[in-house]
Amino acid sequence: MVLPEWLAEPGLNHFLVVSAILFSLGLLAVISRRNIIMILMGIELILNSANLNIVAFSRYGMLDLDGHMIALFVIIIAAAEAAVALAIVLNIYNRFGSVDVEHITELKE
Amino acid sequence: MGLENLILLSLITLFLPLAGFVLLIFFGKRMPREGDWLATATVTAAFLASLVIMFAKLATPETVTAGWNWATFGGIPGVGEVTVELGILIDNLSAIMLVVVTLISMLVHFFSMGYLEGDVRYSRYFAYLGLFTFSMLGIVLTHNLLMMYIFWELVGVSSYLLIGHWYEKKSASNAAIKAFVVNRVGDAGMFIGIMIIFVHFSTFSFDAIFSAVSAGNLPFESQAWLTAAGVLIFCGAIGKSAQFPLHVWLPDAMEGPTPVSALIHAATMVAAGVFLVARLFPLFTADALLVIAYIGALTALIAATIAITQYDIKKVLAWSTISQLGYMILALGVGAYAAGFMHLVTHAAFKAGLFLGSGAVIYAMHAALHKQHDHQTDAQDVRNMGGLRSRMPLTYWTFLIFTLAISGIPLTSGFLSKDEILAGTLAFSTLNGHYLLPLIAFAVAGMTAFYMFRLLILTFHGKPADEERLTLVREVPGVMGIPLVILAALSVFIFYSFNPFGASSGWLFQALERPASVVPEALAPATWPVLYEAISRVHTLVMILSIVIAVGGLAFAWMVYEKRSVSADKMASAMGWLYHGSRKKWYFDEMYEAVFVNGTLGLTRISNWFDMNIVDGIVNGAGSVTRSVSKISGWIDNTFVDGLVNFLANFTGAIGMRLRKIQTGSIQNYLVFAVFGFLIITILILAI
């Protein structure tokens, strides 16, 4: 089977497209999901799309190992951030009895 | 006696009654007998001092003057330095007047001790008598117009206080106000006259004014102004001496205590006007003197016609006073200076006597009515008297002498002076044809004799109105009787001239030489140089005529009221409107009521209307204009200024309301905005 030319040799664009799709899905999750946990998962998706981008740029661009380093940093910070975010979610749940962002509109007042 | 001592003595005379006034007004109530002895003592001392002054002055032809600078005003624009002087002037005129004033005042003091015994304001009465005497002495002694005006007003004030002595009576307080206000009318004229003279000459002193005028210096360089000044100053005399048309206050002034009437009518107050004319005699022009003569004649006639029909014993005397004052003014007007002033002196004695005599009658009547427990009958109405002769012999005989004197019967003082006045008037008319003046003068002489004997007969003769009352009438006590005797003695010719048929040879007439006129020759009375000759031509004729007329009037009164051979009622009805006019005092009071009182009230109403409608209207109009302007500006403020501010606030608020809609509080919304905002910005950046 002959692969179409844009599939035959994966290049930077492919990664960028995948990353963009991943980012869009993450953003969609952040914007449209009501459950905070789902929003956090969307954020993780966005972070990972960014990691994918950075790693792709270190393979095809001029970032070299710096890209990998940045990606590792991002993964570590994401882990820490997830821990902090889950703690906040727990507090929110304690306070409002819900993890539905629709109910949490304190900023409006 | 040295002349300086005379000045000192005159000052003592002047201030003694004032001292009495001051002491009595403050301490009178606490003194024994409420201090009447003190007032009487001061006036008696003043009388003795004036006697000394008179004898000392009459011995020397010199005039004694002394002046002190009171106030000096420097650098008045157009005038320079003006000095106002205080001063004393003693000439024969003031020396004689001093004795008249203090003598009558002294006798009135003595009489009042009896008449007002037990009065509520006994000490105050004597204090005011002292003030009155002081004021009159001031007029007599002063040597300038300003001081004369001040004392003139003081006389007005003290007469007001004394006429209104029994101010609980409405009629008395009204009479006091009337006397004061009517006098003010004359005083206003006098003040204008004084100011005309002062503005031009910058001095008040008589001597300075006379010498300036005789040097040809006329007020405002005009002869008319000189006449006007004279007539205006005479206005003061019209008021004080109760001349027509300001005579209305004097009969009402009878509301005061009777001794006060005696004082007012004889020596103070009414004599002041005559004295003023005599004092300023050289200043009057021929025209002014003619006015004075006619005013005097008119007054004499009007008052005499009214006196005939009055029934109140004091009112008859009041009208007779006005009539006699008219004589004096007439005499001065025609140039019979000495005769006019002599009549003032003789009249002072017999009129004071008449009033004190009537006071005695009223006193006795009051006492009798009191014993009868009769409080309705008028003690002053002659119709309630009659036959008093038998019960009050002393009062009757003295009253008879006074009546003979005022009627001008020979051997009395009144005959001397009245005869001279009539002679002067007739002589005046033979020289320039004013025949109305002697005609009036003789008619008034007849009427005077008639009404005075009418009064005497109705009071003392005839049938008593009430027999029982007559038996209760008692003769007055000695303190009231003695003044009557003294005054009766002074009504005899011998004190004024040794010749009972010619005053001109008497000392009084000699002492009162007519001062030379100072006005320019063209204005001076042309009759003066020849008047005395003319008088001596007509004198015998006048004497016979005046005796015939006086005796005729007397006899007629005797026939009508004593013999009753002519009915008084028939005569009255035959006279018709003349009788009614006279009875109603020729309606002067009603006329003044209609014209001046109602005119003033009308004017008040008009000015009140003006005030209420025009002035208040303007004020209210200004108020409402301000109100509407402020309303408009308030509306502008509320609508535009506030509107703008409110609009801004509302606008901001509305925008805020709209903008807060996007502030949902939902984190995801914000995120959407952020994303789309980012996208738009990116697109915009890329598009550029």
Interface residues (C-beta under 8 A of the other chain):
Chain A: L27 V30 I31 S32 I39 V101 E102 I104 T105 E106 L107 K108 E109
Chain B: Q663 T664 G665 S666 I667 Q668 L671 V672 V675
